[in-house]
């Protein structure tokens, strides 16, 4: 058997499958669906021989180590609990062909934007407010909501000022209250909202700077593509759109933890990237297919039942679904899917092109 040919065809099919999965998910994306982009790391603490290991910042331990970077895009609506994993792309900063983090992010944005026909609003945390990201996104007509660092320059009232200075002097006539659960405890925030029309230096587009005071010592600053209505309801919706990231971060942790991505021991870089496509497919099945299909909801109920712990099923039930699927497959090995002979398996995976 020509194993190199089999491996090549498998890689090709996985690449096609990645595009097909995104195409299928694009039907769930509406005009104002939130597209949460999150760059995170995959730490390989003890790896020595994995291909193209690079330096990454381990956020959980606040230290630099070896590993890879992972770009994930998850879609959600402002209201409701739906989550749609759209993209999971692994990359190394020392791999051949790597140019920069900005290019990796823009390539991911372009890929998703092309599939969803530019529908949706990109929601990006601090770090996404780089000019080298925002200017191309504006030029390509993408809508966004990006949290600003205070040291970014903006033009307001014909003056070039720091975003933090504009925010501190911005009147905030509207008030809202939000309750956030942190470490199992409820924390109440009393938030005041304000708004300024601004521009990026050297750009003609009118943007909105939404200012939210009350989340911390410094105002929260959200830069968004217009037009923006200057009223309480419109401003609060934008703040809530950003806050939706807090829930989506749980989805991103789920994808990393439930499928033990950091424990994968595949040595080849291309194989690692292909594996992320398979992980994306499984997370899409758990988050979308099991949650939306009528018959599959019944199946999901059985899966959740199989996963029940002493403490019961958590509110974020995708962890339980992953545990339940693992429990079922471990309980009935060999009875879930009849084992195929090597020849039959190869024919099923790689049918003849003729």
Secondary structure, DSSP 8 states (H G I E B T S, - for coil): --HHHHHHHHHHHHHHHHHHHHHHHHTT--TT-EEEEEEEEEE-TT-SSSTT-EEEEETTTTEEEEEEEEEEEEEE-SSSS--EEEEEEEE-TTSTT---HHHHHHHHHHHHHHHTTT-SEEEE-TTS--HHHHHHHHHTT--EEEE--TT-EEEETTEEEEHHHHHHTS---EEEEEEEEETTEEEEEEEEEEEEEEB-TT----EEEEEEESSSSS-EEEEEES----SHHHHHHHHHHHHHHHHHHHHHHHHHHHTTGGG-----HHHHHHHHHHHHHHHHIIIIIHHH-HHHHHHHHHHHHHT--TT---SSTHHHHHHHHHHHHHHTTTTSS----HHHHHHHHS----
